[in-house]
Amino acid sequence: MAAPKKRGIWSWIPAILLSLAIIAVIVTTTVLVRGGLGGPVPQPTQGQVTDLNWSAFTPKGLDYIAKTRQVRIDMSTQPVDAAAIGLAPDDTLVLEPISTGDTELDYDLIVNGGGEGLGGARLTVTQITIVTEGGVITRVSAPLREVLNFRQTLTYLLGKAELFGWDTSGTDAIFQTAEDATRAGTGYEFTFGPADATGVAFSATATCDTTGFCAVNYDVTPRVG
């Protein structure tokens, strides 16, 4: 019987690479868990939220938002007073993506519009921009992380039409815009809304590049008077 062949050093490389990959996953998971990922949302302490338990944008409130990655804004009464939730009267506050070093964590944006049906919306977004003018919120803007192709994006937004009350009669025109831009080799965009079935005006704009993939940005525009 022939003697077994000795394994060369190169035969161990796949196993070593697999071990390193497993270690990297364990380290990343440990960092995320220690940072609160997957655990219950911590209860706020005094000053971290408003008296009615909505998000506060004071230093303590922003610290709580960073820990929970959850932003909750009550727009059921409009206009929305900026000072009441810790915002400057004329400013632009940007909540940047939260980076762990290996990945970026999303925000859970909850808007209460006080309207019919769900009365608001809950979106998973990469960052949040809040604009105030004259002492009230004039716009909240937030992009979705997921980038989809044109048809997937259109299907996604059509699925949200009933929630927000968007008019979907312009679908044929959207297809024509996409077709014309594709032939010309240019980017294009299309918008649903604004409409206020939730009680506050929501719109969504899809910006598509020449490859046909689209990024979606939501805009919330409460009444200012």
N, C-alpha and C positions, 0 to 999 in steps of 0.2 A: 504494500500500500504506500502510495506517495506521501511524503511528509507534508504537513500543512504549510502553505506559504506564509511568510512573515508579512504583516501589514506594514506598508510604508507610512511614513509620517504624513503624507498628503491625505491618506484615508481618514485621518482624525479631524481634518479641518471642518467638514460639515457638522460633526458633533460639537466641536468647539463653538462654531458660529451659532448653532441652535442654543447652546447653553448661555452664550452672551445675550442672545435675544430674549431668552426667558428671564435672565437677571434684569435686563432693562425694563421689561414689562413690570416685574415685581417692584422695582425702585419707583417707576412712574406711578403705579397704583398706590404705593405707600404714601408718596407725596400728595396725591390727590385726596386720599382718604384723610390724611392729617389736616388737609386744607378744608375739609368739610364735605367733599364730594360724596354723595350717596348717603350722607347722614341726615338726620332731621334738621329742619331749619331752626337755628337757635332762637330762643325767646328774646325779644328786644328788652333792653334796659331803658330806664327813663332818659328821654331825650333822643333816642334812636329812631323813633317813629312819632307821628302826630298823636294827638289825644284820641283820635278816632282810628288809630292803627294803620294809617296810610304812610307811605314813604315820606321821610323828611330829608331835605337836601342840605342840612347843616353838617358840620364836620363829623359829629357823632352819627348822624343819619347816613352819610356817605360811607363811613366805616362799616356800618351794619349792612348796607347795600353790597359792599365789596365782599363781605363774608357770606351773605345769602345769595348773591347774584339775582335778587328779585327786586323789581321796581313796581310799585303799586300806586297809581294815580287816580284820584277820584275826580271825574269830570261831570258828575251828575248834576252839579250846579255850575252854570257858566255865566260870566267868565270865571276862570280859575285864578284865585288870588295867589300871587307868587309868594308874598311874604308869609302867608299862612303855612306854607310848606318849606320855608327856609330858602327860597330862591330870591336872587336880587331882582329889582324891578325891571331893569333893562340889561339883559345878559344872554349869553349862550353857554350852557353847561353841557359838556360832552363827557359821557361816561364811556371811557375807552374799553376795548376788549381786555379781559383779565387774563394775563399770561402766567402760566405755571413754569415756563422755561421750555417745556416740551410740547405744550398745546395751549390753545386759547379757549377759555370757558365762555359759554353764552350767558345772556341775561334772560330772565323770565319777566317779560313786560306785561303787566295786567292793567287795563284801562277800564274803569267803570264809567259808562256813559249814561246810565240810568234809563236806557231805552227799552223797547219791547224785546221779546225773545230772551237772548242771553244777557242783554243789557250792557254789553261791553265786549271786550276781546282779550285774548291771552295769546301772546306771540313769543316765540323763541328767536332772539335777535343777537347780533354780534356786538353792537354798541347802541347807545341811545343819546340823542341830542335834544335838549330842551331849550327852546327860545322863549324869552320873556320880553315884553315891550309894554311900557306904560303901567307896570305893576301887575300884569296878568300873563298867563301862558298863551302864546300865540301859535306855537307849533311844537309837536313832538315828532321826531323823525328817527326811524330805526330800520336798518337793513337786515334781511334774513341772511343766515350764513350759507345755506344751500344754494348752489348755482346749478340750474337745470337747463336742458335744451328748450327751444322755443315751444314745442308742443306740450312738453311737461309743465312748463311755466304757465302757459295759457290754461291748461287743464286745472292746475292748482288754483289759479285766481278765479276761474269760473266756479270752482267749488266753494269759494268764499263769498260769492256774489249775494246769495240769499242772506247771509249773516249781516253784511254791511249795506245791503240794498242797492248794489251796483247795477247799472243798466248794462245788459250784455248784448244789446241789439247791434253793436258795432263790431261784432266778431269777424264778419267778412272783411271789413276794412282793415282789421288788424292783420289778417292773413295776407291781404294785398300789400300792406306796408312791409311785411316780412319778405314777401316774394320780390318786391321791387328792390329792396335793400340788398338781398342776396345776389340778385343779378348785377347790381352796381358794385358789389363788394364793399359795402359800407355797413356801419352799425345802425341800429334803430331802437326806438323805444315806444311803448304804449302804456296807457294809464287807464285804470278802472277807478271810478269815483271822481270827486268825493261824493259820498252819500252818508246819511246819518241814521240808518236803521237801528244802530246801537245807542243812539242818543247824542253822539258826537260824530263829527265828520271824519270819516276815514277814506283815504285813497291809497292806491298801490301803483307804483310805476316800475315797469320791467325795462331794464336797460340791457340790450342784447349786442354782443360784439359780432365781428364778421364770421366767427365760427358757428354762430347760431345759439350760443349759450347766454343765458340771461340772469342778471342779478336783480332782485326785487327789493324795493325800498318802500316802507309804509310811512305815510304822513298823517298825523292826527291834528286837526285844526279846530279847537274849541271856539265858540263864539266869544267875541271880545267886548261886547256891549249889549 
